[in-house]
Amino acid sequence: MATFADIGVAAGINILFAVAFLVAFAFLRLQPFNDRVYFPKWYLKGLRSSPMHTGSFVSKFVNLDWRSYIKFLNWVPDALKMPEPELIDHAGLDSVVYLRIYLLGLKIFVPVALLAWTILVPVNWTNNTLAKAQATEKLDYSDIDKLSISNVPFGSQRFWTHIVMAYAFTFWTCYTLRKEYATVATMRLHFLATERRRPDQFTVLVRNVPPDLDESVSELVEHFFLVNHPDNYLTHQVVINANKLAKLVKEKKSKENWLDYYQIKYSRNQSKRPMTKTGFLGLCGDKVDAIDYQRAEVERLSIEIAEERERVRKDPKCIMPAAFVSFRTRWGAAVCAQTQQTRNPTLWLTEWASEPRDVYWDNLAIPYVSLTIRRLIAAVAFFFLTFFFMIPVTLVQSLANIEGIEKRAPFLKPIIEIPFIKSVIQGFLPGIALKLFLIVLPSILMMMSKFEGFLSISSLERRAASRYYIFNFFNVFLVSVIAGTAFQQLNTFLHQSANEIPKTIGVAIPMKATFFITYVMVDGWAGVAGEILRLKPLIFFHLKNFFLVKTEKDREEAMDPGSIGFNTGEPRIQLYFLLGLVYAVVTPVFLPFILVFFALAYVVFRHQIINVYNQEYESAAAFWPDVHGRIICALIFSQLVLMGLMSSKGAAQSTPLLIALPVLTIFFHRFCKGRYEPAFARYPLQEAMMKDTLERAREPNFNLKAYLQYAYVHPVFKNDDENDYEDDEVNGILDENVLVPTKRQSRKNTPAPSKVSGTSTPSLPENSEL
Amino acid sequence: MATFADIGVAAGINILFAVAFLVAFAFLRLQPFNDRVYFPKWYLKGLRSSPMHTGSFVSKFVNLDWRSYIKFLNWVPDALKMPEPELIDHAGLDSVVYLRIYLLGLKIFVPVALLAWTILVPVNWTNNTLAKAQATEKLDYSDIDKLSISNVPFGSQRFWTHIVMAYAFTFWTCYTLRKEYATVATMRLHFLATERRRPDQFTVLVRNVPPDLDESVSELVEHFFLVNHPDNYLTHQVVINANKLAKLVKEKKSKENWLDYYQIKYSRNQSKRPMTKTGFLGLCGDKVDAIDYQRAEVERLSIEIAEERERVRKDPKCIMPAAFVSFRTRWGAAVCAQTQQTRNPTLWLTEWASEPRDVYWDNLAIPYVSLTIRRLIAAVAFFFLTFFFMIPVTLVQSLANIEGIEKRAPFLKPIIEIPFIKSVIQGFLPGIALKLFLIVLPSILMMMSKFEGFLSISSLERRAASRYYIFNFFNVFLVSVIAGTAFQQLNTFLHQSANEIPKTIGVAIPMKATFFITYVMVDGWAGVAGEILRLKPLIFFHLKNFFLVKTEKDREEAMDPGSIGFNTGEPRIQLYFLLGLVYAVVTPVFLPFILVFFALAYVVFRHQIINVYNQEYESAAAFWPDVHGRIICALIFSQLVLMGLMSSKGAAQSTPLLIALPVLTIFFHRFCKGRYEPAFARYPLQEAMMKDTLERAREPNFNLKAYLQYAYVHPVFKNDDENDYEDDEVNGILDENVLVPTKRQSRKNTPAPSKVSGTSTPSLPENSEL
């Protein structure tokens, strides 16, 4: 039972950590040699050149300008300064709406915290239940508990306050959610409407083209759409199974890299030709001259690639029964994507094509029956993963103890027996097995989503995020609330009646408040501050820079800007929503800690999005229905838990009042689903027609066919020199796509000044002025 | 505990009843004066004229031809003879697919019964658990129980048979369901494809047209679709709120009827002018001359109708924000119905228009928010109706006892105190309150569906059917299995753990086998046989015929052919599916009783559909997904119950094996949903395009606009003489719609010989030959 002092100490330590991270960041980001670690986004946009080319030798690596250190906290206002429309332009809608999740947390919890502290805290505080209990039953309690619902006596009339507050919080949360959903939907539609011409606006992905004896897939697709969409069909591209080719190209690239490496090595030290072994990872096999060997390998692969390329183009087996079909107008594409084409709803499946870089090529050819079976397998596998993952982990843990290691590797015995090392192993090993599993988990979940056959990277990430949230809910939240593994809980809940379960959780919730406060501080405060430091990319960049980088292009590749990581980031935020909603009524003292998290994370991630992250795709905030749905789930869960808690506190007569809350919330969710979700799944015809008309008036002679013809070529054909798919005209168009005209310029140590917010931005002096 | 003898007696009685009904029917249907009761469908189709116009006076009413009595059972082969395609032509696809539900029952349960009797019955029979229990614990058991799973000893290895059988039955049921779903989907698509031109193929219902200050609804609709569907839009009709007008027209008709009645009365007896009272139901108020009074009333109403008609046409308030929009092609309508029109998904909602006679006009103008709130209210109300309906019924019962009546109406005391009457009241009154409620229930459910705002009669009925099924499941099935009202069960289940609930039900199931066998015989055998007798329509027809019928048209109206009554009939069949699936493994002796029901009901309803029922609408079997879904529910329920039963019989190790069954079944359901359900919700573009192309080639100069212009006029405008909406051209087209060219003719006592099955139909001699 933690007292305020305990919490204070924990808070102090974590604040210290957080501040240390922030100061370290503020210092490191000013050093020119870290520039590519902390501002990669600007490099990728081509708006910033390396400061290491100018100035004296020392100032190439270390910032000697003392003035810049004075204003070292300037990144915070800078991060907040860029207005939202410009941020959309700069980083895409996905990133901006992702930031709005943190804002939403603030919007929900600031009024909730104020209300809870002005009303609930006094109501809880002015009781003496816990003091009495301490006197009679020697029950220990903390100051935190005195502020929580635990301090209200059994069957007290004061519980009415909590019920009224539960209603108030629910209504406020729903009101905010609805407003936010409306805003995001409008932003999305506006974004789609103001977007420049993009291939995916005109294109529909058609899958499960039925096999035909007389016609090739390409002919079949063309005939089908010429017949059924005669006025709208423009062109199409069949999907080619180039997975093997892609693999070969990748291999060749790696070999070329090695060749470069050995050549540089040789040019530095001409006395000795570098040697390598031909076997696995260069560790075994015959020893040969490295340069000759790699050169031969590259040549062999070049021939193989040429053959494979020929084969892929000729072999009908490489043509997958899927195609990207493009239409004359957005209207035609919208119609085709939203309608059923044939009698058999599992053939000629049409859906919006994702943008070319978002397409997950490997999954384009999975037939319908296989898809449903894959979903079943993935669902069952996920169930076992969630509830039984402790079994293999425990197994590994039982193997990885001191005795086990000594038994299996007797030669290690002398080292292990050193007391210090022994205690480290005993203390860390079991934890490491679990930690390793948790680190690998998001990748496992991504693999599961890939196995399920989703067609775009964005949908893969959305699915993995859902699963990660469910996993966290059972294995982080519930496991912390109720002792025992998820499987043990499952067993308990199966043997408990439906109205006992909320009681069990409800009773445990107030007791865990201090634990979760500590959790928020460690994971939320220090963790977020650690995020901005980018310790891992920092180290890796310098390692790569030192050992591998030879050309400017290599340095570009060593940058690793990373991305938001929706599949792990969003479930993590959701855990805070869950905690906040659950504890809002029960232990209001919890709320300020959540608020600090949301505020800090908002600033940090806004900075990262402006300066660091490079989104791999743009889904136009397609994830918002998921975010909304999960907050609704958390809300309903918090209501059920409160119901259980109330009935165990002698306020069972409140149950009918409280049961209305989840019913109303579900109803609210259904309303929102009907009202706003279509904006995230369909493209209204009116919008399409408006854009078509506008564009036809503006560019009546635009050659759409040429523009679309090669938009959906497999990336392996696009990036290759020998590519004869793209002629100059198309290249020109594609380039036009990449070269984004911009009004912005990058300064060295700060994000760009915003045009909209004027030129009054206080900024650090340019490096060139030194 | 019923023995075989008890069951035998019960079966004997019910068979006797059933046979009595069938013989009575066979006799009554041969009497010419019953012709309109038993063959109304043929009269409505205009293919049969009254046999009462020909022959001698006696033979007008009684069939004196002895030969017809010999073949009195001929209706059975006659009913089975008409081939399915002709039946579709004759009675519509809805009816034919409805019959297939009974056929599906036979398809599922015949092999299941065979397998269960050859394998499960011997396995159960060759134990002596019950005999032992009787010896040691004086437990009573019946012969039925000896054949059931109860006779297998605790923890026996024989339970493996039951598990294997559960798998076999599940796979067989799913296989049959899938095949049937595929067949029905094909039938539906074929039906839609071969249909003649119908207005609903080209028409889309648009709702929630946003208000506009400058334009009327009609202009707004026209402009919107001219802009957004420029190539496809043809014409539209706004929806007019003519509910008041319809009421007036109905009132006028009734007054005219009364006028006729008094005029006939006066013409028969000229000595006395008929008098009437002007008050409520002619029971109170001033006494006036009836003919003058009614004539004045009719005149007054005529004026009012004319005024109202004028008002409706002029007043913009009567124009509802909804319209039927027609397109040039089926393709255009299919596109518009399946796509979203504007940013706001709650405005300009489009969906397929039902056929004109299926439209439920009153609900066309409900806005989106109101709709969601109505759904919430209906859901809550239905919850209370299902679980708490016993409260008002019990209240009425407690009021309606002898003492209550004597207290409230002391003057009745002398009559009530007569012993016979007293016992009747005491015996029947409480039952009558419940029975009355159950009779009114389908109407209550239909009212709820109407309140929810469904737009077609078919969807109203589907919704009411779902609700009726759920109500039956809790209040008929579960209440019979476990003692106590539905509310008490709900309470029990809330206090029981998730794995106790199947156990509770599972243990009770085998004990209730005899009860349900009796239920099947009473409700299924005798009830279905009673259906064919049509006792109520028979009596009502003759009463009306005697007292009211004046003209041939009156007689037509007195016929009351009725319809299938999907909202009550289908849930009733589903109860048998549920019973069959639950008892297939547990008490296989149950199955033959179910089989008899399905076979008998199939024949009876086939006869009724051919000769009696007159469907009010044609939804092209849109109800099949519901039917399929409910059978799946029953299957999953039966699996869970079996799991509970097994774990209580010491075969808990089977649980993992059995839990795979519901998982697989749910997966199967999802597969079917994806694979077949779209055929029931969307219209594939390929089909639409094919029909369009065909029709354009066949009738290039068809005036579609004229054909569609007045198709969706409110019925009150259509049926009225003063109607100036329809000009001759349109009337001609509409008439063409009504006058169905037919190859069929009706014989007196048998259904029509089918052209397809040849002319060898043995039929009774024509009346004219007498």
Contacts between the chains, C-beta under 8 A, distances in Angstrom:
chain1	res1	chain2	res2	distance
A	189	B	343	5.4
A	227	B	686	7.8
A	227	B	689	6.5
A	228	B	331	8.0
A	228	B	685	5.3
A	228	B	686	5.4
A	228	B	689	5.0
A	229	B	685	7.6
A	231	B	231	6.4
A	334	B	339	6.6
A	335	B	335	5.0
A	335	B	339	6.0
A	338	B	338	5.6
A	338	B	339	4.5
A	338	B	340	7.0
A	339	B	334	6.6
A	339	B	335	6.0
A	339	B	338	4.5
A	339	B	339	6.9
A	339	B	682	7.2
A	339	B	684	7.9
A	339	B	685	5.4
A	340	B	338	7.0
A	340	B	678	5.5
A	340	B	682	4.4
A	340	B	683	7.5
A	340	B	684	4.8
A	340	B	685	6.9
A	341	B	684	6.0
A	341	B	685	5.5
A	341	B	686	5.8
A	342	B	684	5.1
A	342	B	685	7.9
A	342	B	686	4.6
A	342	B	687	7.7
A	343	B	189	5.3
A	343	B	679	6.9
A	343	B	684	5.5
A	343	B	686	7.1
A	343	B	687	6.4
A	345	B	674	7.2
A	345	B	675	6.6
A	345	B	676	7.6
A	345	B	677	7.8
A	345	B	678	3.7
A	345	B	679	6.7
A	345	B	682	7.8
A	345	B	684	7.8
A	346	B	674	7.0
A	346	B	675	5.6
A	348	B	686	8.0
A	368	B	674	7.3
A	368	B	675	7.3
A	369	B	671	7.5
A	372	B	667	7.1
A	372	B	670	6.6
A	372	B	671	4.8
A	372	B	674	6.7
A	375	B	670	7.8
A	376	B	663	7.8
A	376	B	667	4.6
A	380	B	663	7.1
A	493	B	498	7.0
A	494	B	497	6.4
A	494	B	498	5.0
A	494	B	499	4.8
A	495	B	497	4.7
A	495	B	498	7.8
A	495	B	499	6.4
A	495	B	500	7.8
A	496	B	497	5.0
A	496	B	498	7.7
A	497	B	494	6.4
A	497	B	495	4.7
A	497	B	496	5.0
A	497	B	497	5.1
A	497	B	500	7.6
A	498	B	493	7.0
A	498	B	494	5.0
A	498	B	495	7.8
A	498	B	496	7.7
A	498	B	498	7.2
A	499	B	494	4.9
A	499	B	495	6.4
A	500	B	495	7.8
A	500	B	497	7.6
A	663	B	376	7.8
A	663	B	380	7.1
A	667	B	372	7.1
A	667	B	376	4.6
A	670	B	372	6.6
A	670	B	375	7.8
A	671	B	369	7.6
A	671	B	372	4.8
A	674	B	345	7.1
A	674	B	346	7.0
A	674	B	368	7.3
A	674	B	372	6.7
A	675	B	345	6.6
A	675	B	346	5.6
A	675	B	368	7.3
A	676	B	345	7.6
A	677	B	345	7.9
A	678	B	340	5.5
A	678	B	345	3.7
A	679	B	343	6.9
A	679	B	345	6.7
A	682	B	339	7.3
A	682	B	340	4.5
A	682	B	345	7.8
A	683	B	340	7.5
A	684	B	339	7.9
A	684	B	340	4.8
A	684	B	341	6.0
A	684	B	342	5.1
A	684	B	343	5.5
A	684	B	345	7.8
A	685	B	228	5.3
A	685	B	229	7.6
A	685	B	339	5.4
A	685	B	340	6.9
A	685	B	341	5.5
A	685	B	342	7.9
A	686	B	227	7.9
A	686	B	228	5.4
A	686	B	341	5.8
A	686	B	342	4.7
A	686	B	343	7.1
A	686	B	348	8.0
A	687	B	342	7.8
A	687	B	343	6.4
A	689	B	227	6.6
A	689	B	228	5.1
